Amino acid sequence: MTLRGGFPLLCQQFTALFKKNLLLTWRSKRATFLQLFSSFFLILLIFCIQEAMEANDETSASHTSVTDPKALASPPIPPCEDKFFVRRPCFDFVWSGNQSRRVTDIVSAIMANNPGRPIPSEKVFLFV
């Protein structure tokens, strides 16, 4: 084999490296198969996950229209002494007042109608 120069040298090196790579891929068929089909496997996996998520969305009740919903019970506001890591003074209910009579009436109704126990006024803090 004679050494060439210029463009014929480029063609000679290309054919030599191409034949070398063909020989290597022929010897390691498993690695070649993994390189070629790993991207197809990843696309198949993404497709299966997407189909499973769409099937889950169709069967869930989050997208269905509920014409007659069941009433939910409103849980009471618990006393602050029953909670962990309490700093004194503790407040059961904190609200921001804006001198509105309507908001004050709503807060008074929450304090009086708390299920289980009324909230005392010393346990309510007003930000002004």
MDTraj code that builds the backbone (N, CA, C; nanometers):
import mdtraj as md
import numpy as np

residues = "MET THR LEU ARG GLY GLY PHE PRO LEU LEU CYS GLN GLN PHE THR ALA LEU PHE LYS LYS ASN LEU LEU LEU THR TRP ARG SER LYS ARG ALA THR PHE LEU GLN LEU PHE SER SER PHE PHE LEU ILE LEU LEU ILE PHE CYS ILE GLN GLU ALA MET GLU ALA ASN ASP GLU THR SER ALA SER HIS THR SER VAL THR ASP PRO LYS ALA LEU ALA SER PRO PRO ILE PRO PRO CYS GLU ASP LYS PHE PHE VAL ARG ARG PRO CYS PHE ASP PHE VAL TRP SER GLY ASN GLN SER ARG ARG VAL THR ASP ILE VAL SER ALA ILE MET ALA ASN ASN PRO GLY ARG PRO ILE PRO SER GLU LYS VAL PHE LEU PHE VAL".split()
xyz = np.array([
    [0.0850, -0.1159, 0.0000],
    [0.0000, 0.0000, 0.0000],
    [0.0904, 0.1232, 0.0000],
    [0.0683, 0.2044, -0.0978],
    [0.1491, 0.3261, -0.1091],
    [0.0761, 0.4410, -0.0419],
    [0.1533, 0.5285, 0.0160],
    [0.0983, 0.6446, 0.0844],
    [0.0689, 0.7525, -0.0165],
    [-0.0486, 0.8067, -0.0120],
    [-0.0900, 0.9092, -0.1062],
    [-0.0904, 1.0443, -0.0371],
    [-0.1224, 1.1465, -0.1086],
    [-0.1289, 1.2808, -0.0520],
    [-0.2540, 1.3521, -0.0983],
    [-0.3009, 1.4518, -0.0180],
    [-0.4158, 1.5323, -0.0562],
    [-0.5472, 1.4578, -0.0400],
    [-0.6352, 1.4771, -0.1400],
    [-0.7677, 1.4163, -0.1358],
    [-0.7629, 1.2639, -0.1451],
    [-0.6741, 1.2040, -0.2267],
    [-0.6660, 1.0573, -0.2277],
    [-0.6263, 1.0003, -0.0913],
    [-0.5434, 1.0744, -0.0140],
    [-0.5069, 1.0301, 0.1210],
    [-0.6300, 1.0318, 0.2127],
    [-0.7127, 1.1335, 0.1975],
    [-0.8357, 1.1416, 0.2763],
    [-0.9270, 1.0228, 0.2463],
    [-0.9426, 0.9900, 0.1176],
    [-1.0262, 0.8752, 0.0796],
    [-0.9671, 0.7451, 0.1317],
    [-0.8347, 0.7313, 0.1270],
    [-0.7688, 0.6100, 0.1747],
    [-0.7891, 0.5937, 0.3260],
    [-0.7729, 0.7016, 0.4015],
    [-0.7915, 0.6942, 0.5467],
    [-0.9383, 0.6676, 0.5821],
    [-1.0303, 0.7291, 0.5068],
    [-1.1725, 0.7067, 0.5324],
    [-1.2093, 0.5602, 0.5113],
    [-1.1651, 0.5004, 0.4005],
    [-1.1996, 0.3602, 0.3740],
    [-1.1345, 0.2677, 0.4761],
    [-1.0110, 0.2992, 0.5192],
    [-0.9445, 0.2146, 0.6184],
    [-1.0187, 0.2199, 0.7526],
    [-1.0566, 0.3412, 0.7975],
    [-1.1288, 0.3535, 0.9240],
    [-1.2697, 0.2941, 0.9145],
    [-1.3340, 0.3071, 0.7982],
    [-1.4666, 0.2500, 0.7800],
    [-1.4617, 0.0980, 0.7888],
    [-1.3619, 0.0373, 0.7245],
    [-1.3475, -0.1085, 0.7310],
    [-1.3147, -0.1542, 0.8731],
    [-1.2332, -0.0758, 0.9441],
    [-1.1989, -0.1086, 1.0825],
    [-1.3244, -0.1043, 1.1709],
    [-1.4073, -0.0009, 1.1544],
    [-1.5294, 0.0102, 1.2345],
    [-1.6289, -0.1004, 1.2010],
    [-1.6394, -0.1381, 1.0727],
    [-1.7253, -0.2506, 1.0363],
    [-1.6789, -0.3795, 1.1027],
    [-1.5480, -0.4008, 1.1059],
    [-1.4929, -0.5198, 1.1687],
    [-1.5206, -0.5202, 1.3198],
    [-1.5071, -0.4031, 1.3848],
    [-1.5339, -0.3945, 1.5285],
    [-1.6815, -0.4175, 1.5598],
    [-1.7686, -0.3609, 1.4784],
    [-1.9113, -0.3818, 1.5033],
    [-1.9519, -0.5259, 1.4759],
    [-1.8870, -0.5903, 1.3813],
    [-1.9174, -0.7303, 1.3542],
    [-1.8734, -0.8186, 1.4704],
    [-1.7635, -0.7821, 1.5357],
    [-1.7139, -0.8610, 1.6485],
    [-1.7991, -0.8402, 1.7746],
    [-1.8451, -0.7192, 1.7975],
    [-1.9248, -0.6912, 1.9185],
    [-2.0686, -0.6583, 1.8772],
    [-2.1421, -0.7629, 1.8434],
    [-2.2792, -0.7447, 1.7948],
    [-2.3729, -0.6958, 1.9054],
    [-2.3506, -0.7423, 2.0276],
    [-2.4390, -0.7024, 2.1363],
    [-2.4267, -0.5533, 2.1659],
    [-2.3063, -0.5004, 2.1706],
    [-2.2872, -0.3578, 2.1965],
    [-2.3443, -0.2738, 2.0828],
    [-2.3277, -0.3206, 1.9603],
    [-2.3838, -0.2485, 1.8460],
    [-2.5362, -0.2476, 1.8521],
    [-2.5938, -0.3625, 1.8858],
    [-2.7393, -0.3701, 1.8986],
    [-2.7898, -0.2740, 2.0066],
    [-2.7211, -0.2690, 2.1210],
    [-2.7622, -0.1787, 2.2285],
    [-2.7510, -0.0324, 2.1869],
    [-2.6469, 0.0017, 2.1143],
    [-2.6313, 0.1402, 2.0692],
    [-2.7405, 0.1791, 1.9700],
    [-2.7758, 0.0880, 1.8818],
    [-2.8752, 0.1201, 1.7802],
    [-3.0170, 0.1256, 1.8364],
    [-3.0498, 0.0356, 1.9285],
    [-3.1881, 0.0232, 1.9721],
    [-3.2176, 0.0834, 2.1091],
    [-3.1187, 0.1433, 2.1754],
    [-3.1465, 0.2052, 2.3050],
    [-3.2368, 0.3271, 2.2894],
    [-3.2189, 0.4037, 2.1829],
    [-3.3053, 0.5198, 2.1619],
    [-3.4482, 0.4759, 2.1306],
    [-3.4643, 0.3680, 2.0529],
    [-3.5984, 0.3172, 2.0252],
    [-3.6659, 0.2665, 2.1527],
    [-3.5876, 0.2014, 2.2383],
    [-3.6419, 0.1532, 2.3650],
    [-3.6857, 0.2702, 2.4530],
    [-3.6080, 0.3778, 2.4563],
    [-3.6429, 0.4950, 2.5361],
    [-3.7710, 0.5607, 2.4832],
    [-3.7830, 0.5721, 2.3527],
    [-3.9042, 0.6303, 2.2941],
    [-4.0252, 0.5418, 2.3243],
    [-4.0094, 0.4096, 2.3172],
    [-4.1179, 0.3177, 2.3506],
    [-4.1579, 0.3308, 2.4973],
    [-4.0600, 0.3458, 2.5853],
    [-4.0885, 0.3625, 2.7274],
    [-4.1650, 0.4920, 2.7538],
    [-4.1243, 0.6013, 2.6908],
    [-4.1943, 0.7292, 2.7065],
    [-4.3369, 0.7182, 2.6532],
    [-4.3551, 0.6511, 2.5403],
    [-4.4885, 0.6321, 2.4836],
    [-4.5774, 0.5518, 2.5780],
    [-4.5242, 0.4451, 2.6367],
    [-4.6038, 0.3628, 2.7288],
    [-4.6424, 0.4413, 2.8539],
    [-4.5508, 0.5214, 2.9065],
    [-4.5816, 0.6031, 3.0241],
    [-4.6890, 0.7053, 2.9907],
    [-4.6800, 0.7670, 2.8740],
    [-4.7807, 0.8654, 2.8336],
    [-4.9175, 0.7996, 2.8177],
    [-4.9228, 0.6825, 2.7567],
    [-5.0502, 0.6128, 2.7406],
    [-5.1089, 0.5736, 2.8759],
    [-5.0244, 0.5300, 2.9687],
    [-5.0733, 0.4931, 3.1015],
    [-5.1280, 0.6147, 3.1753],
    [-5.0615, 0.7289, 3.1609],
    [-5.1098, 0.8505, 3.2273],
    [-5.2417, 0.8971, 3.1671],
    [-5.2562, 0.8885, 3.0355],
    [-5.3823, 0.9274, 2.9716],
    [-5.4956, 0.8332, 3.0112],
    [-5.4667, 0.7042, 3.0226],
    [-5.5697, 0.6092, 3.0657],
    [-5.6093, 0.6355, 3.2101],
    [-5.5136, 0.6736, 3.2924],
    [-5.5433, 0.7052, 3.4318],
    [-5.6279, 0.8315, 3.4414],
    [-5.6003, 0.9299, 3.3571],
    [-5.6779, 1.0539, 3.3584],
    [-5.8222, 1.0301, 3.3148],
    [-5.8424, 0.9394, 3.2214],
    [-5.9779, 0.9128, 3.1724],
    [-6.0635, 0.8425, 3.2769],
    [-6.0012, 0.7601, 3.3616],
    [-6.0784, 0.6867, 3.4617],
    [-6.0928, 0.7630, 3.5921],
    [-6.0167, 0.8694, 3.6115],
    [-6.0266, 0.9420, 3.7379],
    [-6.1513, 1.0295, 3.7391],
    [-6.1966, 1.0611, 3.8571],
    [-6.3177, 1.1421, 3.8725],
    [-6.2868, 1.2908, 3.8754],
    [-6.1627, 1.3283, 3.8575],
    [-6.1284, 1.4703, 3.8668],
    [-6.1760, 1.5487, 3.7457],
    [-6.2009, 1.4821, 3.6334],
    [-6.2449, 1.5521, 3.5129],
    [-6.3940, 1.5357, 3.4851],
    [-6.4628, 1.4606, 3.5688],
    [-6.6051, 1.4406, 3.5456],
    [-6.6841, 1.5537, 3.6102],
    [-6.7964, 1.5858, 3.5495],
    [-6.8802, 1.6911, 3.6059],
    [-6.9729, 1.6296, 3.7101],
    [-6.9723, 1.6876, 3.8281],
    [-7.0552, 1.6401, 3.9376],
    [-7.1711, 1.7372, 3.9512],
    [-7.2923, 1.6900, 3.9202],
    [-7.4076, 1.7797, 3.9234],
    [-7.4663, 1.7942, 4.0625],
    [-7.4529, 1.6918, 4.1476],
    [-7.5078, 1.6978, 4.2825],
    [-7.3988, 1.6564, 4.3817],
    [-7.3077, 1.7467, 4.4185],
    [-7.1975, 1.7080, 4.5072],
    [-7.2454, 1.6862, 4.6501],
    [-7.1750, 1.5998, 4.7216],
    [-7.2064, 1.5745, 4.8617],
    [-7.1510, 1.6884, 4.9465],
    [-7.2230, 1.7219, 5.0502],
    [-7.1789, 1.8288, 5.1401],
    [-7.0634, 1.7788, 5.2260],
    [-6.9633, 1.8631, 5.2431],
    [-6.8481, 1.8289, 5.3248],
    [-6.8598, 1.8990, 5.4591],
    [-6.8205, 1.8298, 5.5637],
    [-6.8244, 1.8893, 5.6968],
    [-6.7057, 1.9830, 5.7131],
    [-6.7312, 2.0974, 5.7714],
    [-6.6255, 2.1938, 5.7966],
    [-6.5599, 2.1604, 5.9303],
    [-6.4303, 2.1293, 5.9314],
    [-6.3668, 2.0935, 6.0583],
    [-6.3518, 2.2170, 6.1474],
    [-6.3536, 2.1978, 6.2781],
    [-6.3401, 2.3129, 6.3677],
    [-6.1971, 2.3655, 6.3701],
    [-6.1828, 2.4887, 6.4134],
    [-6.0501, 2.5465, 6.4354],
    [-6.0031, 2.4949, 6.5705],
    [-5.8940, 2.4166, 6.5749],
    [-5.8522, 2.3571, 6.7021],
    [-5.7887, 2.4624, 6.7929],
    [-5.7904, 2.4386, 6.9237],
    [-5.7231, 2.5320, 7.0141],
    [-5.5724, 2.5251, 6.9952],
    [-5.5070, 2.6378, 7.0127],
    [-5.3632, 2.6427, 6.9856],
    [-5.2829, 2.5651, 7.0890],
    [-5.3386, 2.5386, 7.2060],
    [-5.2651, 2.4641, 7.3083],
    [-5.2483, 2.3178, 7.2706],
    [-5.3313, 2.2664, 7.1798],
    [-5.3236, 2.1259, 7.1398],
    [-5.2164, 2.0998, 7.0354],
    [-5.1529, 2.2030, 6.9843],
    [-5.0546, 2.1870, 6.8773],
    [-4.9148, 2.1696, 6.9357],
    [-4.8238, 2.1147, 6.8550],
    [-4.6853, 2.0992, 6.8967],
    [-4.6110, 2.2305, 6.8790],
    [-4.5056, 2.2489, 6.9557],
    [-4.4151, 2.3635, 6.9453],
    [-4.4912, 2.4956, 6.9554],
    [-4.5605, 2.5146, 7.0636],
    [-4.6427, 2.6337, 7.0831],
    [-4.5613, 2.7386, 7.1565],
    [-4.5633, 2.8621, 7.1051],
    [-4.5041, 2.9759, 7.1740],
    [-4.6156, 3.0536, 7.2420],
    [-4.5884, 3.1020, 7.3586],
    [-4.6866, 3.1818, 7.4319],
    [-4.6671, 3.3275, 7.3991],
    [-4.7637, 3.4077, 7.3808],
    [-4.9054, 3.3764, 7.3745],
    [-4.9394, 3.3142, 7.2398],
    [-5.0319, 3.2215, 7.2417],
    [-5.0751, 3.1578, 7.1172],
    [-5.2168, 3.2035, 7.0844],
    [-5.2457, 3.2056, 6.9543],
    [-5.3757, 3.2526, 6.9070],
    [-5.4378, 3.1452, 6.8189],
    [-5.5676, 3.1238, 6.8375],
    [-5.6406, 3.0273, 6.7554],
    [-5.6728, 3.0836, 6.6180],
    [-5.6908, 3.2136, 6.6110],
    [-5.7405, 3.2756, 6.4887],
    [-5.6736, 3.4114, 6.4751],
    [-5.6090, 3.4362, 6.3611],
    [-5.5425, 3.5640, 6.3346],
    [-5.6010, 3.6197, 6.2059],
    [-5.6370, 3.7475, 6.2078],
    [-5.6949, 3.8075, 6.0883],
    [-5.6512, 3.9515, 6.0760],
    [-5.6610, 4.0028, 5.9546],
    [-5.6200, 4.1398, 5.9253],
    [-5.7447, 4.2257, 5.9126],
    [-5.7620, 4.3159, 6.0061],
    [-5.8807, 4.4006, 6.0058],
    [-5.8614, 4.5229, 5.9191],
    [-5.9679, 4.5641, 5.8538],
    [-5.9604, 4.6837, 5.7702],
    [-6.0754, 4.7791, 5.8006],
    [-6.1249, 4.7773, 5.9245],
    [-6.2324, 4.8654, 5.9700],
    [-6.3624, 4.8438, 5.8922],
    [-6.3780, 4.7299, 5.8299],
    [-6.5004, 4.6995, 5.7568],
    [-6.5975, 4.6279, 5.8507],
    [-6.7177, 4.6745, 5.8536],
    [-6.8193, 4.6146, 5.9407],
    [-6.8536, 4.4732, 5.8943],
    [-6.8549, 4.4509, 5.7643],
    [-6.8878, 4.3190, 5.7106],
    [-6.7823, 4.2152, 5.7500],
    [-6.6537, 4.2513, 5.7400],
    [-6.5468, 4.1582, 5.7771],
    [-6.5515, 4.1307, 5.9267],
    [-6.5775, 4.2325, 6.0065],
    [-6.5884, 4.2138, 6.1512],
    [-6.7047, 4.1210, 6.1856],
    [-6.8153, 4.1337, 6.1154],
    [-6.9295, 4.0443, 6.1383],
    [-6.8964, 3.9001, 6.1003],
    [-6.8216, 3.8824, 5.9911],
    [-6.7826, 3.7471, 5.9485],
    [-6.6923, 3.6831, 6.0528],
    [-6.5945, 3.7590, 6.1035],
    [-6.5031, 3.7052, 6.2046],
    [-6.5789, 3.6737, 6.3335],
    [-6.6719, 3.7588, 6.3723],
    [-6.7528, 3.7319, 6.4927],
    [-6.8359, 3.6053, 6.4748],
    [-6.8894, 3.5835, 6.3552],
    [-6.9665, 3.4619, 6.3290],
    [-6.8775, 3.3384, 6.3322],
    [-6.7549, 3.3500, 6.2825],
    [-6.6611, 3.2365, 6.2880],
    [-6.6286, 3.2041, 6.4328],
    [-6.6055, 3.3067, 6.5136],
    [-6.5735, 3.2845, 6.6550],
    [-6.6902, 3.2193, 6.7285],
    [-6.8116, 3.2629, 6.7011],
    [-6.9279, 3.2111, 6.7736],
    [-6.9714, 3.0738, 6.7240],
    [-6.9551, 3.0451, 6.5950],
    [-7.0075, 2.9214, 6.5362],
    [-6.9005, 2.8169, 6.5094],
    [-6.7862, 2.8252, 6.5755],
    [-6.6823, 2.7242, 6.5588],
    [-6.7357, 2.5905, 6.6109],
    [-6.7369, 2.4843, 6.5294],
    [-6.7908, 2.3557, 6.5757],
    [-6.7100, 2.3014, 6.6939],
    [-6.7804, 2.2600, 6.7964],
    [-6.7140, 2.2016, 6.9126],
    [-6.6970, 2.2994, 7.0266],
    [-6.6578, 2.4218, 6.9989],
    [-6.6372, 2.5220, 7.1034],
    [-6.6315, 2.6595, 7.0394],
    [-6.6820, 2.7615, 7.1060],
    [-6.6634, 2.8976, 7.0543],
    [-6.5211, 2.9443, 7.0820],
    [-6.4691, 3.0276, 6.9948],
    [-6.3329, 3.0785, 7.0119],
    [-6.3402, 3.2029, 7.0998],
    [-6.2693, 3.2034, 7.2145],
    [-6.2726, 3.3224, 7.2999],
    [-6.2002, 3.4390, 7.2339],
    [-6.2411, 3.5593, 7.2683],
    [-6.1846, 3.6785, 7.2032],
    [-6.0383, 3.7003, 7.2375],
    [-5.9902, 3.6479, 7.3520],
    [-5.8470, 3.6635, 7.3840],
    [-5.7595, 3.5699, 7.3018],
    [-5.8192, 3.4734, 7.2315],
    [-5.7448, 3.3826, 7.1439],
    [-5.7506, 3.4263, 6.9979],
    [-5.8056, 3.5450, 6.9725],
    [-5.8153, 3.5992, 6.8372],
    [-5.7287, 3.7237, 6.8317],
    [-5.6400, 3.7301, 6.7308],
    [-5.5492, 3.8441, 6.7177],
    [-5.5845, 3.9212, 6.5915],
    [-5.5906, 4.0526, 6.6052],
    [-5.6288, 4.1404, 6.4953],
    [-5.5092, 4.2248, 6.4545],
    [-5.4671, 4.2127, 6.3273],
    [-5.3647, 4.3013, 6.2722],
    [-5.4331, 4.4262, 6.2210],
    [-5.3850, 4.5419, 6.2612],
    [-5.4452, 4.6674, 6.2147],
    [-5.3448, 4.7404, 6.1290],
])
top = md.Topology()
chain = top.add_chain()
for i, resn in enumerate(residues, 1):
    res = top.add_residue(resn, chain, resSeq=i)
    for name in ("N", "CA", "C"):
        top.add_atom(name, md.element.get_by_symbol(name[0]), res)
traj = md.Trajectory(xyz[None], top)
